[in-house]
Structure formats: structure tokens, C-alpha cells
Amino acid sequence: NRDQNLFDSRKRIKAATAPETEPKLNAFQKKIVQVNEALLAIYTGQHDVARRIFDKMVQKTEDIDDTIPLAKVSLLMKEKKLPEAAELLE
């Protein structure tokens, strides 16, 4: 079922990031969709894609809460960059 769940998640992310859907979402919803897209990329081993998504989010967002840094920690942990992850958590 793991492959099917990933496929379903990818379909949902694709639908949520479609150009016709974007105007219907508020800023918080857009951020959550982007974070979920990055987390899915991490889970499927696409670390560069996740990093690009995070970098784009940081550039666009002035109000950064804990969501983006915590998701970045997930990426760093997956890449086994533990000192960087610990530094970000501090």
C-alpha cells in the first residue's frame, strides 16, 4: 500500500498546486500545501526539490513561524546532517 499512498499523495498535491486552485486558497493554506509538497519530496528521496521549495518559501514569506524550520529539520535528518539539524533546532 505504500506505493499507492505515495501516488495518492502526489495526486492530491498536484491538484492543490494547480493554477486554477491557487486563487481559492488563502495564504495559510498555500503555505501548508507547499510544506506538504516538500515533505512528500523528502519522503520520496527528492531532497533537491524539497530544498528549492523551502528556499522559495523563505524568500516569499516575511512571517516565518516554526513550520518551515521544522520541516527543514526533517530534510537535514534524512540527509544525515545532524549538526545542522541540531543548530536549526536551537
PDB file of N, CA, C and O in Angstrom:
ATOM      1  N   ASN A   1       0.803  -1.206   0.000  1.00  0.00           N
ATOM      2  CA  ASN A   1       0.000   0.000   0.000  1.00  0.00           C
ATOM      3  C   ASN A   1       0.849   1.275   0.000  1.00  0.00           C
ATOM      4  O   ASN A   1       0.358   2.356  -0.324  1.00  0.00           O
ATOM      5  N   ARG A   2       2.104   1.140   0.360  1.00  0.00           N
ATOM      6  CA  ARG A   2       2.954   2.322   0.456  1.00  0.00           C
ATOM      7  C   ARG A   2       3.019   3.062  -0.881  1.00  0.00           C
ATOM      8  O   ARG A   2       2.879   4.284  -0.920  1.00  0.00           O
ATOM      9  N   ASP A   3       3.229   2.333  -1.968  1.00  0.00           N
ATOM     10  CA  ASP A   3       3.314   2.971  -3.284  1.00  0.00           C
ATOM     11  C   ASP A   3       1.995   3.637  -3.659  1.00  0.00           C
ATOM     12  O   ASP A   3       1.992   4.725  -4.234  1.00  0.00           O
ATOM     13  N   GLN A   4       0.894   3.003  -3.344  1.00  0.00           N
ATOM     14  CA  GLN A   4      -0.417   3.579  -3.646  1.00  0.00           C
ATOM     15  C   GLN A   4      -0.650   4.853  -2.838  1.00  0.00           C
ATOM     16  O   GLN A   4      -1.189   5.832  -3.354  1.00  0.00           O
ATOM     17  N   ASN A   5      -0.245   4.835  -1.578  1.00  0.00           N
ATOM     18  CA  ASN A   5      -0.401   6.030  -0.741  1.00  0.00           C
ATOM     19  C   ASN A   5       0.433   7.189  -1.265  1.00  0.00           C
ATOM     20  O   ASN A   5      -0.022   8.333  -1.273  1.00  0.00           O
ATOM     21  N   LEU A   6       1.660   6.894  -1.706  1.00  0.00           N
ATOM     22  CA  LEU A   6       2.501   7.934  -2.286  1.00  0.00           C
ATOM     23  C   LEU A   6       1.891   8.475  -3.573  1.00  0.00           C
ATOM     24  O   LEU A   6       1.906   9.681  -3.821  1.00  0.00           O
ATOM     25  N   PHE A   7       1.361   7.584  -4.378  1.00  0.00           N
ATOM     26  CA  PHE A   7       0.715   8.005  -5.623  1.00  0.00           C
ATOM     27  C   PHE A   7      -0.481   8.904  -5.323  1.00  0.00           C
ATOM     28  O   PHE A   7      -0.660   9.940  -5.963  1.00  0.00           O
ATOM     29  N   ASP A   8      -1.297   8.508  -4.350  1.00  0.00           N
ATOM     30  CA  ASP A   8      -2.460   9.310  -3.965  1.00  0.00           C
ATOM     31  C   ASP A   8      -2.032  10.670  -3.419  1.00  0.00           C
ATOM     32  O   ASP A   8      -2.648  11.690  -3.727  1.00  0.00           O
ATOM     33  N   SER A   9      -0.986  10.680  -2.618  1.00  0.00           N
ATOM     34  CA  SER A   9      -0.487  11.938  -2.065  1.00  0.00           C
ATOM     35  C   SER A   9       0.011  12.853  -3.172  1.00  0.00           C
ATOM     36  O   SER A   9      -0.253  14.055  -3.161  1.00  0.00           O
ATOM     37  N   ARG A  10       0.728  12.282  -4.122  1.00  0.00           N
ATOM     38  CA  ARG A  10       1.234  13.068  -5.249  1.00  0.00           C
ATOM     39  C   ARG A  10       0.071  13.665  -6.056  1.00  0.00           C
ATOM     40  O   ARG A  10       0.132  14.822  -6.472  1.00  0.00           O
ATOM     41  N   LYS A  11      -0.975  12.880  -6.272  1.00  0.00           N
ATOM     42  CA  LYS A  11      -2.149  13.379  -7.000  1.00  0.00           C
ATOM     43  C   LYS A  11      -2.804  14.533  -6.245  1.00  0.00           C
ATOM     44  O   LYS A  11      -3.191  15.534  -6.849  1.00  0.00           O
ATOM     45  N   ARG A  12      -2.927  14.395  -4.942  1.00  0.00           N
ATOM     46  CA  ARG A  12      -3.561  15.453  -4.136  1.00  0.00           C
ATOM     47  C   ARG A  12      -2.731  16.732  -4.152  1.00  0.00           C
ATOM     48  O   ARG A  12      -3.278  17.830  -4.255  1.00  0.00           O
ATOM     49  N   ILE A  13      -1.418  16.590  -4.050  1.00  0.00           N
ATOM     50  CA  ILE A  13      -0.539  17.764  -4.092  1.00  0.00           C
ATOM     51  C   ILE A  13      -0.634  18.433  -5.458  1.00  0.00           C
ATOM     52  O   ILE A  13      -0.676  19.659  -5.555  1.00  0.00           O
ATOM     53  N   LYS A  14      -0.667  17.630  -6.499  1.00  0.00           N
ATOM     54  CA  LYS A  14      -0.764  18.185  -7.852  1.00  0.00           C
ATOM     55  C   LYS A  14      -2.070  18.955  -8.021  1.00  0.00           C
ATOM     56  O   LYS A  14      -2.089  20.024  -8.630  1.00  0.00           O
ATOM     57  N   ALA A  15      -3.155  18.416  -7.486  1.00  0.00           N
ATOM     58  CA  ALA A  15      -4.447  19.107  -7.567  1.00  0.00           C
ATOM     59  C   ALA A  15      -4.439  20.398  -6.753  1.00  0.00           C
ATOM     60  O   ALA A  15      -5.017  21.403  -7.169  1.00  0.00           O
ATOM     61  N   ALA A  16      -3.792  20.370  -5.604  1.00  0.00           N
ATOM     62  CA  ALA A  16      -3.761  21.550  -4.737  1.00  0.00           C
ATOM     63  C   ALA A  16      -2.862  22.652  -5.284  1.00  0.00           C
ATOM     64  O   ALA A  16      -3.062  23.825  -4.970  1.00  0.00           O
ATOM     65  N   THR A  17      -1.874  22.286  -6.100  1.00  0.00           N
ATOM     66  CA  THR A  17      -0.957  23.284  -6.655  1.00  0.00           C
ATOM     67  C   THR A  17      -1.321  23.678  -8.081  1.00  0.00           C
ATOM     68  O   THR A  17      -0.575  24.414  -8.727  1.00  0.00           O
ATOM     69  N   ALA A  18      -2.441  23.205  -8.572  1.00  0.00           N
ATOM     70  CA  ALA A  18      -2.881  23.549  -9.924  1.00  0.00           C
ATOM     71  C   ALA A  18      -3.187  25.048 -10.010  1.00  0.00           C
ATOM     72  O   ALA A  18      -3.671  25.637  -9.044  1.00  0.00           O
ATOM     73  N   PRO A  19      -2.912  25.657 -11.148  1.00  0.00           N
ATOM     74  CA  PRO A  19      -3.143  27.104 -11.297  1.00  0.00           C
ATOM     75  C   PRO A  19      -4.594  27.534 -11.013  1.00  0.00           C
ATOM     76  O   PRO A  19      -4.825  28.630 -10.503  1.00  0.00           O
ATOM     77  N   GLU A  20      -5.543  26.693 -11.335  1.00  0.00           N
ATOM     78  CA  GLU A  20      -6.938  27.069 -11.097  1.00  0.00           C
ATOM     79  C   GLU A  20      -7.324  26.969  -9.621  1.00  0.00           C
ATOM     80  O   GLU A  20      -8.325  27.552  -9.205  1.00  0.00           O
ATOM     81  N   THR A  21      -6.552  26.246  -8.840  1.00  0.00           N
ATOM     82  CA  THR A  21      -6.843  26.085  -7.417  1.00  0.00           C
ATOM     83  C   THR A  21      -6.218  27.188  -6.581  1.00  0.00           C
ATOM     84  O   THR A  21      -6.786  27.589  -5.564  1.00  0.00           O
ATOM     85  N   GLU A  22      -5.080  27.677  -6.984  1.00  0.00           N
ATOM     86  CA  GLU A  22      -4.314  28.631  -6.186  1.00  0.00           C
ATOM     87  C   GLU A  22      -5.109  29.871  -5.759  1.00  0.00           C
ATOM     88  O   GLU A  22      -5.019  30.259  -4.594  1.00  0.00           O
ATOM     89  N   PRO A  23      -5.872  30.504  -6.636  1.00  0.00           N
ATOM     90  CA  PRO A  23      -6.618  31.698  -6.196  1.00  0.00           C
ATOM     91  C   PRO A  23      -7.661  31.407  -5.111  1.00  0.00           C
ATOM     92  O   PRO A  23      -8.084  32.321  -4.403  1.00  0.00           O
ATOM     93  N   LYS A  24      -8.069  30.171  -4.979  1.00  0.00           N
ATOM     94  CA  LYS A  24      -9.085  29.803  -3.995  1.00  0.00           C
ATOM     95  C   LYS A  24      -8.510  29.601  -2.600  1.00  0.00           C
ATOM     96  O   LYS A  24      -9.258  29.532  -1.625  1.00  0.00           O
ATOM     97  N   LEU A  25      -7.189  29.504  -2.500  1.00  0.00           N
ATOM     98  CA  LEU A  25      -6.544  29.231  -1.215  1.00  0.00           C
ATOM     99  C   LEU A  25      -6.069  30.523  -0.563  1.00  0.00           C
ATOM    100  O   LEU A  25      -5.596  31.436  -1.239  1.00  0.00           O
ATOM    101  N   ASN A  26      -6.202  30.586   0.763  1.00  0.00           N
ATOM    102  CA  ASN A  26      -5.638  31.738   1.471  1.00  0.00           C
ATOM    103  C   ASN A  26      -4.146  31.492   1.707  1.00  0.00           C
ATOM    104  O   ASN A  26      -3.638  30.416   1.389  1.00  0.00           O
ATOM    105  N   ALA A  27      -3.451  32.474   2.257  1.00  0.00           N
ATOM    106  CA  ALA A  27      -2.000  32.389   2.412  1.00  0.00           C
ATOM    107  C   ALA A  27      -1.583  31.218   3.310  1.00  0.00           C
ATOM    108  O   ALA A  27      -0.598  30.538   3.023  1.00  0.00           O
ATOM    109  N   PHE A  28      -2.322  30.983   4.386  1.00  0.00           N
ATOM    110  CA  PHE A  28      -2.000  29.882   5.285  1.00  0.00           C
ATOM    111  C   PHE A  28      -2.137  28.539   4.574  1.00  0.00           C
ATOM    112  O   PHE A  28      -1.282  27.667   4.724  1.00  0.00           O
ATOM    113  N   GLN A  29      -3.204  28.370   3.806  1.00  0.00           N
ATOM    114  CA  GLN A  29      -3.428  27.121   3.077  1.00  0.00           C
ATOM    115  C   GLN A  29      -2.340  26.897   2.032  1.00  0.00           C
ATOM    116  O   GLN A  29      -1.877  25.771   1.849  1.00  0.00           O
ATOM    117  N   LYS A  30      -1.932  27.958   1.349  1.00  0.00           N
ATOM    118  CA  LYS A  30      -0.862  27.831   0.357  1.00  0.00           C
ATOM    119  C   LYS A  30       0.435  27.374   1.018  1.00  0.00           C
ATOM    120  O   LYS A  30       1.157  26.534   0.481  1.00  0.00           O
ATOM    121  N   LYS A  31       0.723  27.944   2.200  1.00  0.00           N
ATOM    122  CA  LYS A  31       1.943  27.559   2.909  1.00  0.00           C
ATOM    123  C   LYS A  31       1.896  26.090   3.309  1.00  0.00           C
ATOM    124  O   LYS A  31       2.889  25.376   3.163  1.00  0.00           O
ATOM    125  N   ILE A  32       0.773  25.640   3.802  1.00  0.00           N
ATOM    126  CA  ILE A  32       0.638  24.247   4.228  1.00  0.00           C
ATOM    127  C   ILE A  32       0.785  23.306   3.034  1.00  0.00           C
ATOM    128  O   ILE A  32       1.411  22.252   3.149  1.00  0.00           O
ATOM    129  N   VAL A  33       0.217  23.675   1.901  1.00  0.00           N
ATOM    130  CA  VAL A  33       0.341  22.849   0.693  1.00  0.00           C
ATOM    131  C   VAL A  33       1.810  22.769   0.283  1.00  0.00           C
ATOM    132  O   VAL A  33       2.294  21.696  -0.078  1.00  0.00           O
ATOM    133  N   GLN A  34       2.521  23.893   0.336  1.00  0.00           N
ATOM    134  CA  GLN A  34       3.932  23.891  -0.038  1.00  0.00           C
ATOM    135  C   GLN A  34       4.770  23.047   0.922  1.00  0.00           C
ATOM    136  O   GLN A  34       5.661  22.314   0.492  1.00  0.00           O
ATOM    137  N   VAL A  35       4.487  23.151   2.207  1.00  0.00           N
ATOM    138  CA  VAL A  35       5.223  22.341   3.187  1.00  0.00           C
ATOM    139  C   VAL A  35       4.953  20.860   2.935  1.00  0.00           C
ATOM    140  O   VAL A  35       5.874  20.043   2.973  1.00  0.00           O
ATOM    141  N   ASN A  36       3.705  20.517   2.682  1.00  0.00           N
ATOM    142  CA  ASN A  36       3.377  19.115   2.403  1.00  0.00           C
ATOM    143  C   ASN A  36       4.034  18.630   1.115  1.00  0.00           C
ATOM    144  O   ASN A  36       4.462  17.480   1.026  1.00  0.00           O
ATOM    145  N   GLU A  37       4.112  19.502   0.129  1.00  0.00           N
ATOM    146  CA  GLU A  37       4.797  19.148  -1.116  1.00  0.00           C
ATOM    147  C   GLU A  37       6.280  18.867  -0.848  1.00  0.00           C
ATOM    148  O   GLU A  37       6.846  17.915  -1.385  1.00  0.00           O
ATOM    149  N   ALA A  38       6.895  19.700  -0.020  1.00  0.00           N
ATOM    150  CA  ALA A  38       8.311  19.495   0.327  1.00  0.00           C
ATOM    151  C   ALA A  38       8.496  18.215   1.139  1.00  0.00           C
ATOM    152  O   ALA A  38       9.449  17.471   0.909  1.00  0.00           O
ATOM    153  N   LEU A  39       7.604  17.955   2.075  1.00  0.00           N
ATOM    154  CA  LEU A  39       7.708  16.734   2.875  1.00  0.00           C
ATOM    155  C   LEU A  39       7.538  15.484   2.015  1.00  0.00           C
ATOM    156  O   LEU A  39       8.219  14.481   2.231  1.00  0.00           O
ATOM    157  N   LEU A  40       6.638  15.544   1.048  1.00  0.00           N
ATOM    158  CA  LEU A  40       6.466  14.422   0.128  1.00  0.00           C
ATOM    159  C   LEU A  40       7.735  14.225  -0.701  1.00  0.00           C
ATOM    160  O   LEU A  40       8.146  13.093  -0.957  1.00  0.00           O
ATOM    161  N   ALA A  41       8.351  15.331  -1.118  1.00  0.00           N
ATOM    162  CA  ALA A  41       9.613  15.233  -1.870  1.00  0.00           C
ATOM    163  C   ALA A  41      10.701  14.597  -1.002  1.00  0.00           C
ATOM    164  O   ALA A  41      11.480  13.778  -1.488  1.00  0.00           O
ATOM    165  N   ILE A  42      10.758  14.967   0.266  1.00  0.00           N
ATOM    166  CA  ILE A  42      11.735  14.362   1.176  1.00  0.00           C
ATOM    167  C   ILE A  42      11.475  12.870   1.288  1.00  0.00           C
ATOM    168  O   ILE A  42      12.400  12.063   1.201  1.00  0.00           O
ATOM    169  N   TYR A  43      10.222  12.510   1.480  1.00  0.00           N
ATOM    170  CA  TYR A  43       9.856  11.108   1.677  1.00  0.00           C
ATOM    171  C   TYR A  43      10.172  10.259   0.450  1.00  0.00           C
ATOM    172  O   TYR A  43      10.479   9.074   0.577  1.00  0.00           O
ATOM    173  N   THR A  44      10.097  10.869  -0.754  1.00  0.00           N
ATOM    174  CA  THR A  44      10.377  10.131  -1.984  1.00  0.00           C
ATOM    175  C   THR A  44      11.824  10.276  -2.437  1.00  0.00           C
ATOM    176  O   THR A  44      12.182   9.833  -3.528  1.00  0.00           O
ATOM    177  N   GLY A  45      12.669  10.904  -1.593  1.00  0.00           N
ATOM    178  CA  GLY A  45      14.089  10.996  -1.905  1.00  0.00           C
ATOM    179  C   GLY A  45      14.473  12.138  -2.821  1.00  0.00           C
ATOM    180  O   GLY A  45      15.596  12.159  -3.325  1.00  0.00           O
ATOM    181  N   GLN A  46      13.595  13.076  -3.051  1.00  0.00           N
ATOM    182  CA  GLN A  46      13.876  14.225  -3.921  1.00  0.00           C
ATOM    183  C   GLN A  46      14.303  15.414  -3.057  1.00  0.00           C
ATOM    184  O   GLN A  46      13.580  16.404  -2.943  1.00  0.00           O
ATOM    185  N   HIS A  47      15.470  15.304  -2.459  1.00  0.00           N
ATOM    186  CA  HIS A  47      15.923  16.300  -1.497  1.00  0.00           C
ATOM    187  C   HIS A  47      16.168  17.658  -2.136  1.00  0.00           C
ATOM    188  O   HIS A  47      15.897  18.685  -1.513  1.00  0.00           O
ATOM    189  N   ASP A  48      16.673  17.688  -3.360  1.00  0.00           N
ATOM    190  CA  ASP A  48      16.906  18.966  -4.035  1.00  0.00           C
ATOM    191  C   ASP A  48      15.588  19.710  -4.271  1.00  0.00           C
ATOM    192  O   ASP A  48      15.519  20.930  -4.120  1.00  0.00           O
ATOM    193  N   VAL A  49      14.559  18.972  -4.640  1.00  0.00           N
ATOM    194  CA  VAL A  49      13.235  19.577  -4.860  1.00  0.00           C
ATOM    195  C   VAL A  49      12.731  20.178  -3.552  1.00  0.00           C
ATOM    196  O   VAL A  49      12.226  21.300  -3.533  1.00  0.00           O
ATOM    197  N   ALA A  50      12.866  19.437  -2.471  1.00  0.00           N
ATOM    198  CA  ALA A  50      12.417  19.926  -1.160  1.00  0.00           C
ATOM    199  C   ALA A  50      13.179  21.183  -0.768  1.00  0.00           C
ATOM    200  O   ALA A  50      12.587  22.144  -0.277  1.00  0.00           O
ATOM    201  N   ARG A  51      14.476  21.179  -0.982  1.00  0.00           N
ATOM    202  CA  ARG A  51      15.291  22.344  -0.639  1.00  0.00           C
ATOM    203  C   ARG A  51      14.863  23.568  -1.444  1.00  0.00           C
ATOM    204  O   ARG A  51      14.791  24.670  -0.901  1.00  0.00           O
ATOM    205  N   ARG A  52      14.578  23.382  -2.737  1.00  0.00           N
ATOM    206  CA  ARG A  52      14.120  24.503  -3.569  1.00  0.00           C
ATOM    207  C   ARG A  52      12.789  25.058  -3.075  1.00  0.00           C
ATOM    208  O   ARG A  52      12.582  26.271  -3.054  1.00  0.00           O
ATOM    209  N   ILE A  53      11.893  24.164  -2.679  1.00  0.00           N
ATOM    210  CA  ILE A  53      10.591  24.603  -2.166  1.00  0.00           C
ATOM    211  C   ILE A  53      10.781  25.419  -0.890  1.00  0.00           C
ATOM    212  O   ILE A  53      10.183  26.485  -0.739  1.00  0.00           O
ATOM    213  N   PHE A  54      11.611  24.923   0.027  1.00  0.00           N
ATOM    214  CA  PHE A  54      11.857  25.644   1.277  1.00  0.00           C
ATOM    215  C   PHE A  54      12.497  27.003   1.008  1.00  0.00           C
ATOM    216  O   PHE A  54      12.097  28.007   1.598  1.00  0.00           O
ATOM    217  N   ASP A  55      13.489  27.037   0.118  1.00  0.00           N
ATOM    218  CA  ASP A  55      14.165  28.299  -0.183  1.00  0.00           C
ATOM    219  C   ASP A  55      13.185  29.310  -0.777  1.00  0.00           C
ATOM    220  O   ASP A  55      13.214  30.490  -0.427  1.00  0.00           O
ATOM    221  N   LYS A  56      12.322  28.843  -1.673  1.00  0.00           N
ATOM    222  CA  LYS A  56      11.323  29.726  -2.275  1.00  0.00           C
ATOM    223  C   LYS A  56      10.350  30.249  -1.220  1.00  0.00           C
ATOM    224  O   LYS A  56       9.949  31.413  -1.258  1.00  0.00           O
ATOM    225  N   MET A  57       9.978  29.389  -0.288  1.00  0.00           N
ATOM    226  CA  MET A  57       9.052  29.807   0.768  1.00  0.00           C
ATOM    227  C   MET A  57       9.676  30.861   1.672  1.00  0.00           C
ATOM    228  O   MET A  57       9.008  31.818   2.063  1.00  0.00           O
ATOM    229  N   VAL A  58      10.945  30.693   2.005  1.00  0.00           N
ATOM    230  CA  VAL A  58      11.625  31.648   2.875  1.00  0.00           C
ATOM    231  C   VAL A  58      11.758  32.996   2.171  1.00  0.00           C
ATOM    232  O   VAL A  58      11.618  34.040   2.808  1.00  0.00           O
ATOM    233  N   GLN A  59      12.027  32.986   0.870  1.00  0.00           N
ATOM    234  CA  GLN A  59      12.160  34.230   0.112  1.00  0.00           C
ATOM    235  C   GLN A  59      10.831  34.979   0.024  1.00  0.00           C
ATOM    236  O   GLN A  59      10.804  36.208   0.098  1.00  0.00           O
ATOM    237  N   LYS A  60       9.724  34.240  -0.133  1.00  0.00           N
ATOM    238  CA  LYS A  60       8.417  34.868  -0.301  1.00  0.00           C
ATOM    239  C   LYS A  60       7.792  35.289   1.018  1.00  0.00           C
ATOM    240  O   LYS A  60       6.982  36.217   1.043  1.00  0.00           O
ATOM    241  N   THR A  61       8.145  34.636   2.104  1.00  0.00           N
ATOM    242  CA  THR A  61       7.457  34.834   3.370  1.00  0.00           C
ATOM    243  C   THR A  61       8.270  35.696   4.309  1.00  0.00           C
ATOM    244  O   THR A  61       9.444  35.425   4.560  1.00  0.00           O
ATOM    245  N   GLU A  62       7.642  36.733   4.825  1.00  0.00           N
ATOM    246  CA  GLU A  62       8.291  37.560   5.838  1.00  0.00           C
ATOM    247  C   GLU A  62       7.971  37.029   7.230  1.00  0.00           C
ATOM    248  O   GLU A  62       8.775  37.160   8.154  1.00  0.00           O
ATOM    249  N   ASP A  63       6.790  36.429   7.374  1.00  0.00           N
ATOM    250  CA  ASP A  63       6.336  35.915   8.661  1.00  0.00           C
ATOM    251  C   ASP A  63       6.626  34.421   8.724  1.00  0.00           C
ATOM    252  O   ASP A  63       5.809  33.602   8.303  1.00  0.00           O
ATOM    253  N   ILE A  64       7.805  34.069   9.256  1.00  0.00           N
ATOM    254  CA  ILE A  64       8.190  32.665   9.318  1.00  0.00           C
ATOM    255  C   ILE A  64       7.895  32.141  10.724  1.00  0.00           C
ATOM    256  O   ILE A  64       8.459  32.612  11.711  1.00  0.00           O
ATOM    257  N   ASP A  65       7.005  31.165  10.788  1.00  0.00           N
ATOM    258  CA  ASP A  65       6.736  30.514  12.067  1.00  0.00           C
ATOM    259  C   ASP A  65       7.604  29.259  12.145  1.00  0.00           C
ATOM    260  O   ASP A  65       8.571  29.131  11.394  1.00  0.00           O
ATOM    261  N   ASP A  66       7.278  28.356  13.021  1.00  0.00           N
ATOM    262  CA  ASP A  66       8.097  27.152  13.211  1.00  0.00           C
ATOM    263  C   ASP A  66       7.897  26.102  12.132  1.00  0.00           C
ATOM    264  O   ASP A  66       8.656  25.135  12.081  1.00  0.00           O
ATOM    265  N   THR A  67       6.915  26.256  11.282  1.00  0.00           N
ATOM    266  CA  THR A  67       6.589  25.228  10.290  1.00  0.00           C
ATOM    267  C   THR A  67       7.745  24.966   9.335  1.00  0.00           C
ATOM    268  O   THR A  67       8.137  23.816   9.142  1.00  0.00           O
ATOM    269  N   ILE A  68       8.286  26.003   8.743  1.00  0.00           N
ATOM    270  CA  ILE A  68       9.342  25.841   7.740  1.00  0.00           C
ATOM    271  C   ILE A  68      10.630  25.301   8.381  1.00  0.00           C
ATOM    272  O   ILE A  68      11.197  24.337   7.867  1.00  0.00           O
ATOM    273  N   PRO A  69      11.110  25.891   9.487  1.00  0.00           N
ATOM    274  CA  PRO A  69      12.331  25.329  10.095  1.00  0.00           C
ATOM    275  C   PRO A  69      12.172  23.875  10.535  1.00  0.00           C
ATOM    276  O   PRO A  69      13.104  23.086  10.377  1.00  0.00           O
ATOM    277  N   LEU A  70      11.029  23.507  11.076  1.00  0.00           N
ATOM    278  CA  LEU A  70      10.839  22.119  11.496  1.00  0.00           C
ATOM    279  C   LEU A  70      10.825  21.173  10.300  1.00  0.00           C
ATOM    280  O   LEU A  70      11.356  20.065  10.375  1.00  0.00           O
ATOM    281  N   ALA A  71      10.223  21.604   9.207  1.00  0.00           N
ATOM    282  CA  ALA A  71      10.227  20.777   8.001  1.00  0.00           C
ATOM    283  C   ALA A  71      11.652  20.674   7.448  1.00  0.00           C
ATOM    284  O   ALA A  71      12.047  19.622   6.945  1.00  0.00           O
ATOM    285  N   LYS A  72      12.423  21.767   7.541  1.00  0.00           N
ATOM    286  CA  LYS A  72      13.821  21.726   7.102  1.00  0.00           C
ATOM    287  C   LYS A  72      14.631  20.739   7.949  1.00  0.00           C
ATOM    288  O   LYS A  72      15.537  20.076   7.443  1.00  0.00           O
ATOM    289  N   VAL A  73      14.301  20.651   9.223  1.00  0.00           N
ATOM    290  CA  VAL A  73      14.981  19.689  10.096  1.00  0.00           C
ATOM    291  C   VAL A  73      14.733  18.275   9.588  1.00  0.00           C
ATOM    292  O   VAL A  73      15.637  17.440   9.618  1.00  0.00           O
ATOM    293  N   SER A  74      13.532  18.002   9.126  1.00  0.00           N
ATOM    294  CA  SER A  74      13.228  16.684   8.550  1.00  0.00           C
ATOM    295  C   SER A  74      14.143  16.385   7.376  1.00  0.00           C
ATOM    296  O   SER A  74      14.655  15.273   7.242  1.00  0.00           O
ATOM    297  N   LEU A  75      14.345  17.381   6.529  1.00  0.00           N
ATOM    298  CA  LEU A  75      15.236  17.209   5.380  1.00  0.00           C
ATOM    299  C   LEU A  75      16.664  16.943   5.842  1.00  0.00           C
ATOM    300  O   LEU A  75      17.316  16.023   5.349  1.00  0.00           O
ATOM    301  N   LEU A  76      17.144  17.732   6.773  1.00  0.00           N
ATOM    302  CA  LEU A  76      18.514  17.555   7.259  1.00  0.00           C
ATOM    303  C   LEU A  76      18.704  16.206   7.932  1.00  0.00           C
ATOM    304  O   LEU A  76      19.756  15.583   7.785  1.00  0.00           O
ATOM    305  N   MET A  77      17.707  15.751   8.662  1.00  0.00           N
ATOM    306  CA  MET A  77      17.795  14.436   9.304  1.00  0.00           C
ATOM    307  C   MET A  77      17.849  13.331   8.257  1.00  0.00           C
ATOM    308  O   MET A  77      18.608  12.373   8.400  1.00  0.00           O
ATOM    309  N   LYS A  78      17.053  13.462   7.216  1.00  0.00           N
ATOM    310  CA  LYS A  78      17.036  12.463   6.145  1.00  0.00           C
ATOM    311  C   LYS A  78      18.378  12.413   5.430  1.00  0.00           C
ATOM    312  O   LYS A  78      18.821  11.353   4.988  1.00  0.00           O
ATOM    313  N   GLU A  79      19.027  13.588   5.323  1.00  0.00           N
ATOM    314  CA  GLU A  79      20.332  13.670   4.667  1.00  0.00           C
ATOM    315  C   GLU A  79      21.478  13.363   5.635  1.00  0.00           C
ATOM    316  O   GLU A  79      22.649  13.422   5.259  1.00  0.00           O
ATOM    317  N   LYS A  80      21.130  13.035   6.883  1.00  0.00           N
ATOM    318  CA  LYS A  80      22.104  12.702   7.925  1.00  0.00           C
ATOM    319  C   LYS A  80      23.053  13.864   8.234  1.00  0.00           C
ATOM    320  O   LYS A  80      24.233  13.660   8.518  1.00  0.00           O
ATOM    321  N   LYS A  81      22.520  15.073   8.172  1.00  0.00           N
ATOM    322  CA  LYS A  81      23.282  16.275   8.532  1.00  0.00           C
ATOM    323  C   LYS A  81      22.849  16.695   9.934  1.00  0.00           C
ATOM    324  O   LYS A  81      22.196  17.721  10.124  1.00  0.00           O
ATOM    325  N   LEU A  82      23.228  15.882  10.897  1.00  0.00           N
ATOM    326  CA  LEU A  82      22.744  16.053  12.265  1.00  0.00           C
ATOM    327  C   LEU A  82      23.196  17.348  12.936  1.00  0.00           C
ATOM    328  O   LEU A  82      22.386  17.993  13.602  1.00  0.00           O
ATOM    329  N   PRO A  83      24.502  17.764  12.780  1.00  0.00           N
ATOM    330  CA  PRO A  83      24.885  19.044  13.428  1.00  0.00           C
ATOM    331  C   PRO A  83      24.072  20.232  12.910  1.00  0.00           C
ATOM    332  O   PRO A  83      23.698  21.115  13.682  1.00  0.00           O
ATOM    333  N   GLU A  84      23.796  20.254  11.589  1.00  0.00           N
ATOM    334  CA  GLU A  84      22.998  21.347  11.027  1.00  0.00           C
ATOM    335  C   GLU A  84      21.569  21.300  11.556  1.00  0.00           C
ATOM    336  O   GLU A  84      20.972  22.339  11.839  1.00  0.00           O
ATOM    337  N   ALA A  85      21.023  20.096  11.686  1.00  0.00           N
ATOM    338  CA  ALA A  85      19.668  19.946  12.209  1.00  0.00           C
ATOM    339  C   ALA A  85      19.614  20.420  13.658  1.00  0.00           C
ATOM    340  O   ALA A  85      18.677  21.115  14.049  1.00  0.00           O
ATOM    341  N   ALA A  86      20.606  20.051  14.447  1.00  0.00           N
ATOM    342  CA  ALA A  86      20.645  20.471  15.850  1.00  0.00           C
ATOM    343  C   ALA A  86      20.764  21.989  15.962  1.00  0.00           C
ATOM    344  O   ALA A  86      20.132  22.613  16.814  1.00  0.00           O
ATOM    345  N   GLU A  87      21.580  22.567  15.092  1.00  0.00           N
ATOM    346  CA  GLU A  87      21.755  24.024  15.092  1.00  0.00           C
ATOM    347  C   GLU A  87      20.448  24.734  14.753  1.00  0.00           C
ATOM    348  O   GLU A  87      20.104  25.737  15.377  1.00  0.00           O
ATOM    349  N   LEU A  88      19.733  24.223  13.781  1.00  0.00           N
ATOM    350  CA  LEU A  88      18.462  24.815  13.377  1.00  0.00           C
ATOM    351  C   LEU A  88      17.423  24.689  14.491  1.00  0.00           C
ATOM    352  O   LEU A  88      16.606  25.589  14.686  1.00  0.00           O
ATOM    353  N   LEU A  89      17.454  23.590  15.207  1.00  0.00           N
ATOM    354  CA  LEU A  89      16.508  23.406  16.304  1.00  0.00           C
ATOM    355  C   LEU A  89      16.787  24.369  17.462  1.00  0.00           C
ATOM    356  O   LEU A  89      15.867  24.805  18.155  1.00  0.00           O
ATOM    357  N   GLU A  90      18.059  24.689  17.660  1.00  0.00           N
ATOM    358  CA  GLU A  90      18.408  25.623  18.748  1.00  0.00           C
ATOM    359  C   GLU A  90      17.917  26.994  18.395  1.00  0.00           C
ATOM    360  O   GLU A  90      18.102  27.934  19.167  1.00  0.00           O
TER     361      GLU A  90
END
